[in-house]
Amino acid sequence: MFYWLLKWVFVGPVLKLVFRPQAEGAEHVPDEGAAILASNHLSYADWLFMPLTLARRVTFVAKAEYFTSPGIKGWFQKKFFSGAGQVPIDRSGASAAEGALKAAKKILGQGELFGIYPEGTRSHDGRLYRGKTGVARLALEMKVPVVPVAVVGTDVVAPPGKKFGSFTRPLVRFGAPLDFSRYEGLENDRFILRSITDEIMYEIMRLSGQEYVDLYATQAKALDKEAAAARKAAAQADPAPAPAPGDTEAA
């Protein structure tokens, strides 16, 4: 009940009034029955705008800290995230991926829509990164279609590292459902899982227009941090020489 109050009364109308999000291809999302909505991930605002464009409920997994923080703030945070269609998952251990899959299977087993970001984390530079194969395993084991989704403009509304950026009209674009029933029984074949995941990521790339990088987003972030640190160290070790007194050419 709280989910629908947030969507149709408290939060949804405000977001629609202020940002006027647009949707394309929403007819590709089934009116009933289980399906996976596999989306790119540009901003923390993605999970707000994508479900807002659909009449059906969409459930995501969220880090457990949103549900376990102490005090009054923690209580309101837990109520908000659970009411907004999030289910907790502990991402600190090695079994985090299995925990997410278990939660997803429960949601899909109830005939609902499950939202997932195959990249595993937000893109730090607007590019689309290699997908993790959990989405493929989930589609095969639960025998459900995958609807590719592209969210565009949310990184303008809420850029990485900032709570708010600038106003724009986010666009949510849904692609035709992908049916992988031809691979039934092969959910343990890592080559099949990679092939399926790459097909999903290709469709997301086509819908979003993003540049694709065949590298996991976490690896790309780490490499960019290393490169930035190296540039900073080089600049500190070799500062530009100060102009000599009377050096008219430098002036």
C-alpha positions in Angstrom: 0.0 0.0 0.0 2.8 2.4 0.9 4.4 1.8 -2.5 1.3 3.1 -4.3 0.9 6.1 -1.9 4.5 7.1 -2.7 4.0 6.5 -6.4 0.6 8.1 -6.9 0.3 10.6 -4.0 3.4 11.7 -2.2 6.5 11.4 -4.5 5.4 10.4 -8.0 3.2 13.5 -8.7 5.9 15.9 -7.6 8.5 14.2 -9.8 6.1 14.2 -12.7 5.3 17.9 -12.2 8.9 19.1 -11.8 10.7 16.8 -14.3 8.0 15.6 -16.7 9.7 12.3 -17.4 9.0 10.8 -20.8 8.6 7.1 -21.8 8.9 5.3 -25.1 8.0 1.7 -25.7 6.2 1.1 -22.4 3.9 -1.3 -24.3 6.8 -3.8 -24.4 6.4 -4.3 -20.7 3.9 -7.2 -20.1 0.6 -6.1 -18.4 0.9 -9.2 -16.2 3.3 -11.9 -15.3 6.9 -12.0 -14.3 9.6 -10.2 -16.3 13.1 -8.8 -15.7 13.7 -5.1 -16.5 17.4 -4.8 -17.3 18.5 -1.2 -17.3 21.6 1.0 -17.6 22.6 2.8 -14.5 23.6 6.5 -14.7 22.3 7.9 -11.4 20.9 7.1 -8.1 17.7 8.6 -9.5 17.2 5.8 -12.0 15.1 3.7 -9.7 12.8 6.6 -9.1 12.1 7.5 -12.7 11.9 4.1 -14.4 9.0 2.7 -12.3 7.3 6.1 -12.5 6.6 5.5 -16.2 4.8 2.2 -15.6 1.5 1.3 -14.1 2.9 -1.9 -12.6 5.1 -2.2 -9.5 8.8 -2.6 -10.1 11.0 -4.1 -7.3 14.8 -3.7 -7.0 17.4 -4.9 -4.5 19.1 -2.2 -2.4 22.0 -2.4 0.1 21.1 -3.5 3.5 22.4 -0.3 5.2 19.3 1.5 3.9 17.2 -0.8 6.1 19.3 -1.2 9.2 20.4 2.4 10.2 19.6 3.2 13.8 17.4 6.0 15.2 14.4 8.0 13.8 16.3 8.7 10.5 16.9 5.0 10.0 13.3 4.2 10.7 12.1 6.7 8.1 14.7 5.5 5.6 13.7 1.9 6.1 10.0 2.8 5.6 10.8 4.8 2.5 12.9 2.3 0.7 10.7 -0.7 1.6 7.7 1.3 0.5 9.3 2.4 -2.7 9.8 -1.2 -3.8 13.2 -2.0 -2.5 14.3 -5.2 -0.8 17.5 -5.4 1.3 20.6 -7.3 0.2 23.8 -7.6 2.1 26.5 -6.7 -0.4 29.5 -7.0 2.0 30.1 -10.7 1.7 31.1 -13.1 -1.0 27.5 -14.4 -1.2 26.1 -11.0 -2.1 25.3 -12.0 -5.7 23.6 -15.2 -4.5 21.6 -13.2 -2.0 20.4 -10.9 -4.8 19.5 -13.8 -7.0 17.5 -15.4 -4.2 15.5 -12.2 -3.6 14.9 -11.7 -7.3 13.7 -15.3 -7.7 11.1 -14.7 -4.9 9.8 -11.6 -6.6 9.6 -13.2 -10.1 8.1 -16.3 -8.6 5.2 -14.1 -7.4 4.6 -13.0 -11.0 6.1 -9.5 -10.5 8.5 -7.2 -12.3 12.1 -7.2 -11.1 14.4 -4.3 -12.0 18.1 -5.0 -12.3 21.3 -3.1 -13.3 23.5 -5.6 -15.0 26.5 -3.3 -14.7 26.3 -3.8 -11.0 27.1 -0.1 -10.2 26.5 3.3 -11.5 28.5 4.5 -14.5 31.0 7.2 -13.3 31.5 8.7 -16.8 28.3 8.1 -18.7 29.6 5.1 -20.7 28.0 1.7 -20.7 30.0 -1.1 -19.1 30.2 -4.9 -19.3 27.2 -6.6 -17.8 27.5 -9.3 -15.1 25.9 -12.6 -15.9 23.5 -12.8 -13.0 20.8 -11.4 -15.2 21.2 -14.2 -17.7 21.2 -16.9 -15.0 18.0 -15.4 -13.5 16.3 -15.3 -16.9 17.1 -18.9 -17.6 16.3 -20.3 -14.1 13.0 -18.5 -13.8 12.1 -18.8 -17.5 11.0 -15.2 -17.9 11.6 -12.6 -20.6 14.1 -9.7 -20.2 13.0 -6.2 -21.2 16.0 -4.0 -22.0 15.7 -0.5 -20.6 17.6 2.7 -21.2 17.3 5.6 -18.8 18.5 8.9 -20.4 19.1 12.2 -18.6 19.1 11.1 -15.0 22.9 11.8 -14.8 22.0 15.5 -15.5 19.3 15.6 -12.8 21.6 13.8 -10.3 25.2 13.5 -11.5 27.6 11.0 -9.9 28.9 12.4 -6.6 26.2 15.1 -6.3 22.7 15.1 -4.9 21.3 17.3 -7.6 22.5 18.7 -10.9 20.2 20.6 -13.2 16.7 20.3 -14.6 16.0 18.1 -17.7 13.3 15.7 -18.8 14.5 12.2 -18.2 13.6 9.7 -20.9 12.9 6.0 -20.2 13.0 3.8 -23.3 11.8 0.2 -23.2 12.9 -2.3 -25.8 11.1 -5.4 -27.1 11.3 -8.4 -24.7 14.1 -10.8 -25.2 13.3 -14.5 -25.1 16.1 -16.9 -24.1 14.0 -20.1 -23.9 16.2 -21.6 -26.6 18.9 -21.9 -23.9 16.8 -23.7 -21.4 18.8 -26.0 -19.2 22.1 -24.3 -19.9 22.1 -21.9 -16.9 25.4 -23.4 -15.7 27.2 -22.9 -19.0 29.3 -19.8 -18.5 29.7 -19.2 -22.2 26.0 -19.2 -22.7 25.5 -16.8 -19.8 28.1 -14.5 -21.2 26.5 -14.6 -24.7 23.0 -13.8 -23.2 24.4 -11.0 -21.1 26.2 -9.4 -24.0 23.0 -9.6 -26.1 21.1 -7.8 -23.3 23.9 -5.1 -23.0 23.9 -4.6 -26.8 20.1 -3.8 -26.7 20.6 -1.4 -23.8 23.4 0.3 -25.7 21.3 0.6 -28.8 18.4 2.1 -26.8 20.6 4.5 -24.7 23.1 5.6 -27.4 25.9 5.2 -24.9 29.5 4.3 -25.8 30.1 0.7 -24.7 33.2 -0.4 -22.9 34.0 -4.1 -22.6 35.2 -3.7 -19.0 33.4 -4.0 -15.7 32.5 -0.6 -14.3 34.3 -1.3 -11.0 37.5 -2.0 -12.9 37.1 1.1 -15.0 36.6 3.2 -11.9 39.7 1.8 -10.2 41.8 2.4 -13.4 40.6 6.0 -13.6 41.5 6.6 -9.9 44.9 5.1 -10.5 45.5 7.3 -13.5 44.3 10.4 -11.7 46.6 9.6 -8.7 49.5 9.1 -11.1 48.9 12.4 -12.8 48.7 14.2 -9.5 51.9 12.6 -8.3 53.7 13.5 -11.5 52.5 17.1 -11.2 53.7 17.4 -7.6 57.1 15.8 -8.4 57.8 18.0 -11.4 56.2 21.4 -10.8 56.5 24.1 -13.5 59.6 26.3 -12.9 58.8 29.8 -11.7 59.9 32.6 -14.2 63.2 34.1 -13.4 63.3 37.8 -12.4 63.5 40.0 -15.4 62.4 37.2 -17.7 60.3 39.3 -20.1 59.7 36.5 -22.5 58.0 34.5 -19.7 55.9 37.5 -18.8 
